[in-house]
């Protein structure tokens, strides 16, 4: 039937039929951004508006700043969709999801050599930040109970390179943060510096297995030995929490000879991010304690909720259960050898990438990806035409998001670029990255002086 006078065709019942293409739909122009609309709109229109705006985000796969997983198999994605409506906290309604959480805790306990074989003490969290705070709370409560309680202000000893969640913990829970600054080529906490800051009010020492600044492991065994000696000399019993946000899912598979976990009696608790090298989409983290004695029972709530008793230790309540299911999927799917192969491939890509960057003759490499698969590098001494911030800005033109930042006290003079190699960042993509970095150098070297400073990046630790 021909159209006349621009009018739309009608159904036999008389109503007009909408034939506008989606982007010619008036609803596309009338969507309010800061208030609710007066009425509903077509689901396709709502989807398209949100979809189109999100195109302005960076590509997660080329975001080399994040440690968070950006690729999973299609089967895992399907499982995530099937579980997206489950609330992790409703253990009575979703008992099998709770069982999968319990199994994951035991798998991690076994991986980290927990003495509580088959009955590990731990929980899932929304990520390592929450897990760190739970570990810190347990340390503080144990200190409060010790010898009837101390009278001074509690303190926590750690390197200045800790993730910001530890600063938040100390601020929120009224603990003095005793942060050891960097000095010279020491970018992490040393055993000597840790012990020097401990006293009768120290609730614990945080040792990081994989610094976010450069990817290096802190010497957990050396710190433990120094604290053992401190106890022999003074009677002070200071426990260790290992922040293994990334390294606790790398070291067991690639560095089995490295002693950092519950094999050290002084290690009271360990955390990791399931959504980092646990290979799960965000957000899931894990906290595991040496035994029931390391987690004061009064911190665990047993709530009669929706028909059943629910033990919980968390800073939040409702959260998605899908990521716990995905963690268990990965444990089943990969097994020990599968995780080993994935993490080894990441390390191989990182070490090869470091070697390629060195060959450009414009950069010096601080870490070569042989602990965490992370490459931190700086502009070579003597090059004054550009900064790491200029290089980061230039790489964005090719779609690469590479953080540039300065180190904390006392090395604020050191500015670096950092590449995190994750599952899915292949040798091919690494070669493309190096090619784009190399192609950016002529323009950078033609500059008379650096154009961008630290304020040019939105990346902050």
C-alpha positions in Angstrom: 0.0 0.0 0.0 1.4 3.4 -0.9 1.9 6.0 1.7 0.1 9.4 1.2 0.9 12.7 2.8 3.7 11.2 5.0 1.1 9.3 7.1 2.1 5.9 8.5 0.1 2.8 7.6 -2.5 1.4 9.9 -3.4 -2.0 11.3 -6.9 -3.3 10.3 -8.0 -2.1 13.7 -7.2 1.4 12.9 -4.1 2.1 15.1 -1.0 3.7 13.6 2.1 1.5 13.1 5.5 2.8 14.2 7.8 2.5 11.2 10.5 5.1 12.3 14.0 3.7 12.2 15.4 3.6 15.8 17.5 6.7 15.5 14.6 8.6 14.0 12.4 7.7 16.9 11.5 11.0 18.8 12.1 9.0 22.1 15.8 9.0 21.3 15.9 12.8 21.6 13.6 13.1 24.6 15.5 10.9 27.2 16.1 13.0 30.3 19.5 12.4 31.9 19.2 13.8 35.4 15.6 13.0 36.3 13.1 10.2 35.6 11.1 10.5 32.4 7.4 11.1 32.5 6.7 7.6 31.1 8.2 4.4 29.9 10.1 4.0 26.6 10.7 1.0 24.4 13.3 -1.4 25.8 15.2 -1.3 22.5 15.5 2.5 22.8 16.6 2.3 26.4 19.2 -0.3 25.5 20.5 1.7 22.5 20.9 4.9 24.5 22.9 3.2 27.3 24.9 1.1 24.8 25.9 4.1 22.7 27.0 6.1 25.7 29.2 3.3 26.9 31.0 3.2 23.6 32.9 6.2 24.9 34.5 4.1 27.6 37.9 2.6 26.9 38.3 -0.9 25.6 38.7 -3.1 28.7 41.1 -5.5 26.8 43.5 -2.7 26.0 43.3 -1.2 29.5 46.8 -2.1 30.7 46.3 -0.3 34.0 43.9 -2.8 35.6 44.7 -6.0 37.3 41.1 -7.0 37.0 40.0 -9.9 34.7 38.7 -8.6 31.3 38.2 -12.0 29.4 36.5 -15.2 30.3 35.2 -18.1 28.2 31.7 -18.1 26.7 30.7 -21.0 29.1 31.7 -18.8 32.0 29.7 -15.9 30.7 26.6 -18.1 30.3 27.0 -19.4 33.9 27.3 -15.8 35.1 24.0 -14.9 33.4 22.3 -17.9 34.9 23.4 -16.9 38.4 23.1 -13.1 38.2 19.8 -13.1 40.1 21.2 -15.0 43.2 22.0 -13.1 46.3 25.2 -14.5 47.9 24.0 -13.6 51.4 20.9 -15.7 51.2 22.6 -19.0 52.1 19.4 -20.7 53.2 17.6 -19.9 49.8 20.7 -20.7 47.7 22.4 -23.5 49.7 24.4 -24.8 46.8 25.9 -21.4 46.1 26.9 -21.3 49.7 28.4 -24.8 49.3 30.4 -23.7 46.3 31.8 -20.8 48.5 32.8 -23.3 51.2 34.6 -25.4 48.6 36.4 -22.4 47.2 37.6 -21.5 50.7 38.9 -25.0 51.2 40.6 -25.1 47.8 42.4 -21.8 48.6 43.3 -23.0 52.1 44.9 -26.1 50.5 46.7 -24.0 47.9 48.1 -21.8 50.7 49.1 -24.8 52.9 46.5 -24.1 55.6 46.9 -26.5 58.7 43.1 -26.7 58.8 42.9 -29.3 56.1 39.4 -29.7 54.7 37.9 -27.2 57.1 39.6 -23.9 56.2 38.3 -20.7 57.9 37.5 -18.0 55.4 34.9 -16.3 53.3 34.2 -14.6 50.0 34.1 -10.9 49.7 33.4 -8.3 47.0 37.1 -8.0 46.4 40.5 -7.7 48.1 39.7 -4.3 49.6 37.0 -5.8 51.8 39.1 -8.9 52.4 42.0 -6.7 53.6 39.7 -4.8 56.0 38.3 -8.1 57.4 41.9 -9.3 57.9 42.8 -6.0 59.6 39.7 -6.2 61.9 40.7 -9.7 63.0 44.2 -8.5 63.8 42.8 -5.5 65.8 40.4 -7.7 67.8 43.1 -10.2 68.7 45.3 -7.3 69.9 42.5 -6.0 72.0 42.0 -9.4 73.6 45.7 -10.0 74.3 46.7 -9.7 77.9 43.5 -8.1 78.9 43.8 -5.4 76.3 46.5 -2.6 75.8 45.9 1.0 76.7 47.8 2.7 73.8 46.6 3.4 70.3 46.8 0.4 68.0 49.1 0.6 65.0 49.6 -1.4 61.8 53.1 -1.6 60.1 53.3 -1.7 56.3 55.2 -0.3 53.4 54.2 3.0 51.8 53.5 0.9 48.6 50.3 -0.7 50.1 47.0 -0.4 48.2 44.8 2.4 49.4 42.4 0.0 51.1 44.9 -0.3 54.0 44.9 3.5 54.5 41.1 3.3 54.5 41.2 0.6 57.1 43.4 2.6 59.4 41.3 5.7 59.0 37.9 4.0 59.4 38.8 1.8 62.3 41.1 4.2 64.2 44.4 2.4 63.7 47.7 4.3 63.3 49.2 3.6 59.9 53.0 3.1 60.3 54.1 3.3 56.7 57.7 2.6 55.8 58.8 5.0 53.0 60.8 3.9 50.0 64.5 4.6 50.0 66.9 4.5 47.0 66.3 1.2 45.1 64.2 -0.3 47.9 60.6 0.1 46.8 59.0 -2.2 49.3 58.9 -3.2 53.0 62.1 -4.8 54.4 62.3 -7.0 57.4 64.6 -4.5 59.2 62.3 -1.6 58.6 59.2 -3.5 59.7 60.7 -4.7 63.0 62.0 -1.2 63.8 58.4 0.1 63.8 56.8 -2.6 66.0 55.9 -2.1 69.6 53.4 -3.4 72.2 50.5 -1.7 70.3 51.3 -3.2 66.9 48.3 -5.3 65.8 50.2 -6.8 62.9 52.5 -6.3 59.9 51.1 -6.3 56.3 53.4 -8.0 53.7 52.4 -7.6 50.1 52.8 -10.5 47.7 52.9 -8.3 44.5 53.1 -4.6 44.8 50.8 -2.6 42.5 53.6 -0.1 42.0 56.0 -2.4 40.3 54.8 -6.0 40.6 57.5 -7.2 43.0 57.0 -9.6 46.0 57.8 -8.4 49.5 60.1 -10.8 51.4 57.5 -12.4 53.6 59.7 -15.1 55.0 62.4 -12.6 56.0 59.9 -10.4 57.7 58.5 -13.5 59.6 62.0 -14.5 60.7 62.7 -11.0 61.9 59.5 -10.9 63.9 60.3 -14.4 65.4 63.6 -12.9 66.6 61.8 -9.8 67.9 59.5 -12.1 70.0 62.5 -14.0 71.4 64.1 -10.7 72.4 61.1 -8.8 73.7 58.2 -11.1 74.0 56.2 -9.2 71.4 54.1 -11.5 69.3 53.3 -9.7 66.1 51.3 -11.6 63.4 51.5 -11.1 59.6 48.7 -10.6 57.2 49.7 -11.3 53.6 48.0 -9.1 51.1 48.1 -11.5 48.1 45.6 -9.6 46.0 47.5 -10.7 42.9 50.5 -12.8 44.0 48.5 -15.4 46.1 47.1 -16.6 42.8 50.5 -16.5 41.0 53.2 -17.8 43.5 51.5 -21.2 44.3 51.6 -22.1 40.6 54.9 -20.5 39.4 57.0 -20.1 42.5 56.3 -23.3 44.6 59.7 -23.0 46.3 58.9 -19.5 47.7 57.8 -19.7 51.3 55.3 -17.0 52.0 52.0 -18.7 53.1 50.7 -20.6 56.1 53.9 -22.7 56.1 55.1 -19.7 58.1 53.6 -20.0 61.6 53.5 -16.2 61.9 51.2 -15.7 58.9 47.7 -15.3 60.5 45.7 -14.5 57.3 45.9 -14.1 53.6 43.6 -12.4 51.1 43.4 -12.5 47.3 41.3 -11.1 44.5 39.3 -13.8 42.6 38.7 -11.1 40.0 42.4 -10.6 39.4 44.7 -13.6 38.8 41.8 -15.8 40.1 40.6 -15.1 36.5 37.0 -14.2 37.4 35.1 -11.1 36.3 34.7 -8.5 39.0 33.9 -8.5 41.8 35.0 -11.3 44.2 37.7 -11.6 46.7 38.7 -14.1 49.4 40.0 -14.0 52.9 41.4 -17.1 54.6 42.7 -17.4 58.2 45.2 -19.9 59.6 42.7 -21.5 61.9 39.6 -20.6 64.0 41.8 -19.1 66.6 43.1 -16.4 64.1 39.5 -15.2 63.5 37.9 -14.1 66.8 34.5 -15.8 67.1 32.7 -12.6 68.2 33.4 -11.1 64.7 31.3 -13.8 63.1 27.6 -13.0 63.1 25.0 -15.8 63.1 21.8 -14.3 62.0 18.4 -16.0 61.8 17.5 -14.7 58.4 14.8 -15.9 56.0 14.4 -19.3 57.7 17.9 -20.3 58.6 21.0 -19.5 60.7 23.6 -17.7 58.6 27.1 -17.2 59.8 28.6 -14.1 58.1 31.7 -12.0 58.4 31.5 -9.1 56.0 31.3 -5.3 55.7 28.3 -5.5 53.4 25.2 -7.7 53.1 23.6 -8.4 49.7 25.9 -9.0 46.8 25.9 -11.2 43.7 26.5 -14.9 43.9 27.5 -15.3 40.3 31.2 -14.6 40.8 31.5 -17.3 43.4 30.0 -19.7 41.0 32.5 -18.5 38.3 35.4 -19.0 40.8 34.4 -22.6 41.3 33.9 -23.0 37.6 37.5 -21.9 37.1 38.8 -24.2 39.8 37.0 -27.1 38.1 37.8 -26.1 34.5 41.5 -25.3 34.9 42.7 -27.4 37.9 46.3 -26.8 39.2 48.0 -27.4 35.8 45.5 -25.2 34.0 46.2 -22.3 36.3 49.9 -22.9 36.1 49.8 -22.7 32.3 47.7 -19.5 32.2 49.9 -17.8 34.7 53.1 -19.0 33.0 51.8 -17.6 29.7 51.2 -14.2 31.4 54.7 -14.2 32.8 56.2 -15.3 29.5 54.4 -12.4 27.7 55.5 -10.0 30.4 59.2 -10.9 30.4 59.3 -10.9 26.6 57.6 -7.5 26.6 60.2 -6.1 29.1 63.0 -7.3 26.8 61.4 -5.6 23.8 60.9 -2.3 25.7 64.6 -2.3 26.7 65.6 -2.6 23.0 63.9 0.7 22.2 66.8 2.5 24.0 64.4 5.1 25.4 63.4 3.4 28.6 64.9 1.6 31.6 62.9 -1.3 33.0 62.5 -1.5 36.8 60.7 -4.9 36.9 60.7 -7.5 34.2 57.5 -9.4 35.0 59.3 -12.3 36.6 57.2 -12.1 39.8 53.8 -10.6 39.1 53.5 -10.4 35.3 53.9 -6.6 35.5 56.4 -4.4 33.6 57.3 -1.1 35.2 59.6 1.2 33.2 60.8 4.8 33.1 62.3 7.2 30.6 66.0 6.6 30.4 68.2 9.1 32.2 69.5 11.8 29.9 66.3 12.0 27.8 64.8 15.3 28.5 62.4 15.8 25.6 59.5 13.8 27.0 58.1 12.3 30.2 56.3 9.1 31.0 53.1 11.2 31.1 53.7 12.3 27.5 54.2 8.6 26.5 51.0 7.6 28.2 49.1 10.3 26.4 50.6 9.3 23.1 49.7 5.7 23.6 46.0 6.6 24.2 45.9 7.7 20.6 46.4 4.0 19.7 43.8 2.8 22.2 46.2 1.7 24.9 45.5 2.8 28.5 48.9 2.8 30.2 49.1 4.4 33.7 51.9 6.8 34.4 52.5 7.8 38.0 55.1 8.9 40.5 56.2 6.7 43.4 55.4 7.6 47.0 57.7 8.9 49.7 60.6 9.1 49.6 60.8 8.4 45.9 58.5 11.0 44.5 61.2 11.8 42.0 60.7 8.5 40.2 57.9 8.5 37.5 57.1 5.2 35.7 54.8 3.6 33.2 53.3 0.2 34.1 51.9 -2.6 32.0 49.8 -5.4 33.6 49.7 -8.6 31.6 46.5 -10.5 32.1 45.0 -13.6 30.7 44.0 -12.6 27.1 46.9 -10.2 26.6 48.7 -12.3 24.1 52.2 -12.2 22.5 50.5 -10.8 19.4 48.9 -7.9 21.4 52.2 -7.3 23.2 54.0 -7.0 19.8 51.3 -4.5 18.7 51.8 -2.5 21.9 55.6 -2.4 21.4 55.1 -1.3 17.8 52.8 1.5 18.8 55.2 2.6 21.5 58.1 2.6 19.0 56.1 4.5 16.4 55.3 7.2 19.1 59.0 7.8 19.9 59.9 10.1 16.9 57.2 12.6 17.8 58.1 12.4 21.5 61.8 12.9 20.8 61.1 16.0 18.6 59.6 17.8 21.6 61.8 20.5 23.2 60.7 19.5 26.6 58.0 17.4 28.4 54.5 18.6 27.7 52.5 16.7 30.3 53.1 16.3 34.0 51.6 14.1 36.7 48.3 16.0 36.5 47.8 14.7 33.0 46.8 11.3 34.2 43.7 10.3 36.2 45.5 7.2 37.4 46.3 7.2 41.2 47.3 4.5 43.6 
